[in-house]
């Protein structure tokens, strides 16, 4: 499944590898990879495969849950499709509370004691997932799992999920993706080595 998901991300340009010139993130970090999984919304066949893959992932891990909690905004469509398919409730958590009306941070109703799976499209540092997890827990909900399409496998994310006692499950990962990219000749072996160096030290990585 990881290879197929990686192929989809490559084919629709949801994830792009580029070392010359590299991408610059908002944080200022130079990176050989850029991810925009929102583009998947425009591809019905690929979108359906990803939704079915999420369901298989949930069932494979025998997760007992009562609903989905999406990160805003990227996790919302995936949680909505999953909630519809699996006939489960859904909520989503804003990046910050509204400054008008009811000033909601959480949209939808979190049932106290009910178990929610956090849904995200991309895991970089994990901060959005932690924001969603904390908001659901503050409302009395339970969060034990987070699912996502893709993860950069950064150490900061790993630490955040471990600290929050949340298990992260993804359809594919940085390592799997770049290996598929090499196999499909999107990158060379030399580029692979350089790209993998970025994952080890993203802040200090230097483009060549």
Legacy VTK file of the C-alpha trace (Angstrom):
# vtk DataFile Version 3.0
C-alpha trace
ASCII
DATASET POLYDATA
POINTS 208 float
0.000 0.000 0.000
2.792 2.448 0.817
4.275 2.099 -2.692
0.892 2.683 -4.348
0.179 5.756 -2.205
3.658 7.107 -2.963
3.045 6.613 -6.687
-0.210 8.538 -6.442
1.503 11.422 -4.654
4.205 11.503 -7.325
1.809 11.247 -10.275
-0.429 14.134 -9.207
2.483 16.263 -7.926
1.121 16.266 -4.393
4.681 15.715 -3.167
7.561 17.185 -5.143
11.272 16.436 -4.759
13.686 19.144 -5.878
17.262 19.781 -4.803
18.224 22.513 -7.309
16.901 24.888 -6.160
15.457 23.519 -2.900
12.175 24.718 -1.411
12.113 27.223 1.429
9.536 26.573 4.152
7.779 29.320 6.123
10.132 28.554 9.012
13.083 29.413 6.754
14.277 25.800 6.520
15.617 24.769 3.118
14.081 21.496 1.988
14.347 19.129 -0.998
10.670 18.205 -0.586
7.384 20.075 -0.708
3.951 18.603 0.012
0.517 19.850 -1.029
-1.927 16.991 -0.472
-4.900 19.313 -0.970
-4.518 18.756 -4.708
-5.758 15.184 -4.168
-9.287 16.522 -3.715
-9.386 17.108 -7.477
-8.650 13.475 -8.396
-11.707 11.274 -7.626
-10.111 7.896 -8.426
-6.965 8.559 -6.398
-9.001 10.171 -3.635
-11.199 7.082 -3.350
-8.150 4.809 -3.122
-6.742 6.901 -0.271
-10.048 6.853 1.615
-10.266 3.065 1.272
-6.639 2.805 2.388
-7.435 4.812 5.521
-10.309 2.450 6.298
-8.046 -0.585 5.816
-5.464 1.031 8.112
-8.071 1.591 10.823
-9.389 -1.957 10.568
-5.932 -3.531 10.343
-4.966 -1.879 13.628
-8.329 -2.852 15.187
-8.944 0.684 16.393
-12.068 1.081 18.494
-13.397 4.590 18.018
-16.558 6.678 18.003
-15.762 9.527 15.633
-13.233 11.593 13.711
-11.571 14.870 14.687
-10.061 16.789 11.774
-7.313 19.363 11.772
-8.276 22.583 9.994
-8.183 22.905 7.148
-6.276 20.071 5.477
-7.774 17.237 7.505
-11.394 18.321 7.080
-12.220 16.762 3.692
-10.596 13.420 4.592
-12.394 13.233 7.929
-15.687 14.155 6.241
-15.337 11.424 3.612
-14.309 8.866 6.233
-17.150 9.856 8.555
-19.615 9.433 5.704
-18.213 6.067 4.622
-17.992 4.672 8.142
-21.165 6.341 9.420
-19.395 8.084 12.299
-19.671 11.574 13.828
-17.069 14.204 12.979
-15.717 17.405 14.485
-12.927 19.707 13.421
-10.580 21.941 15.368
-9.582 25.420 14.235
-5.985 26.629 14.476
-7.311 29.245 16.903
-10.674 30.219 18.355
-13.032 32.407 16.340
-12.971 36.066 17.387
-16.731 36.468 16.964
-20.015 34.642 17.559
-19.579 31.728 19.969
-15.795 31.985 19.627
-15.536 28.254 18.933
-12.260 26.414 18.737
-13.965 23.080 18.133
-16.705 22.865 15.509
-19.201 20.067 16.035
-20.038 18.252 19.256
-17.409 16.295 21.166
-19.096 13.630 23.285
-17.498 13.223 26.695
-15.731 9.878 27.065
-16.002 9.062 23.354
-12.902 8.082 21.390
-11.875 10.190 18.384
-9.300 9.522 15.666
-7.439 12.689 14.669
-7.260 13.066 10.878
-4.469 15.004 9.144
-3.122 15.012 5.588
0.546 15.737 6.371
2.720 15.385 9.464
5.706 17.706 9.694
6.271 18.683 13.344
2.880 17.379 14.477
1.798 20.714 15.963
-1.599 20.794 14.193
-2.350 17.260 15.337
-1.379 18.150 18.901
-3.625 21.237 18.773
-6.541 19.042 17.679
-5.748 16.348 20.245
-5.589 18.840 23.109
-8.804 20.594 22.075
-10.745 17.312 21.903
-9.380 16.167 25.251
-10.277 19.489 26.863
-13.871 18.884 25.734
-13.840 15.503 27.450
-13.092 13.373 24.410
-10.451 10.640 24.191
-7.680 10.609 21.561
-5.385 7.621 21.165
-4.657 7.620 17.410
-3.862 10.025 14.615
-3.988 9.015 10.946
-2.393 10.899 8.049
-1.508 10.400 4.407
2.155 11.329 4.696
4.825 12.026 7.310
8.238 13.642 6.980
9.366 11.398 9.882
10.976 14.319 11.698
12.269 13.746 15.213
10.233 16.677 16.567
6.999 15.050 15.414
7.997 11.728 16.952
8.646 13.428 20.279
5.366 15.355 20.161
3.290 12.226 19.575
5.133 10.260 22.246
4.674 13.071 24.783
0.952 13.258 24.000
0.640 9.445 24.134
-0.889 9.357 20.655
-0.039 6.640 18.130
0.593 7.952 14.609
-0.397 5.787 11.633
0.307 6.967 8.087
-0.369 5.621 4.612
3.179 6.329 3.500
6.296 8.069 4.778
9.254 10.151 3.681
11.534 7.109 3.495
9.053 5.011 1.509
8.282 7.910 -0.791
11.876 8.695 -1.796
12.592 4.995 -2.383
9.596 4.847 -4.727
10.802 8.038 -6.418
14.186 6.399 -7.007
12.593 3.213 -8.365
10.420 5.262 -10.737
13.484 7.315 -11.775
12.157 10.628 -10.454
15.506 11.064 -8.667
19.036 9.658 -8.963
20.948 7.653 -6.342
23.087 10.724 -5.631
19.979 12.813 -5.024
18.566 10.094 -2.775
21.609 10.256 -0.501
21.401 14.047 -0.277
17.652 14.012 0.338
17.979 11.441 3.135
20.618 13.664 4.766
17.934 16.351 5.042
15.693 14.079 7.115
18.488 13.553 9.633
19.306 17.270 10.036
16.631 19.463 8.406
17.671 22.677 10.174
21.308 22.359 9.158
20.816 20.871 5.717
22.705 22.613 2.897
21.568 22.402 -0.731
24.216 21.390 -3.267
LINES 1 209
208 0 1 2 3 4 5 6 7 8 9 10 11 12 13 14 15 16 17 18 19 20 21 22 23 24 25 26 27 28 29 30 31 32 33 34 35 36 37 38 39 40 41 42 43 44 45 46 47 48 49 50 51 52 53 54 55 56 57 58 59 60 61 62 63 64 65 66 67 68 69 70 71 72 73 74 75 76 77 78 79 80 81 82 83 84 85 86 87 88 89 90 91 92 93 94 95 96 97 98 99 100 101 102 103 104 105 106 107 108 109 110 111 112 113 114 115 116 117 118 119 120 121 122 123 124 125 126 127 128 129 130 131 132 133 134 135 136 137 138 139 140 141 142 143 144 145 146 147 148 149 150 151 152 153 154 155 156 157 158 159 160 161 162 163 164 165 166 167 168 169 170 171 172 173 174 175 176 177 178 179 180 181 182 183 184 185 186 187 188 189 190 191 192 193 194 195 196 197 198 199 200 201 202 203 204 205 206 207
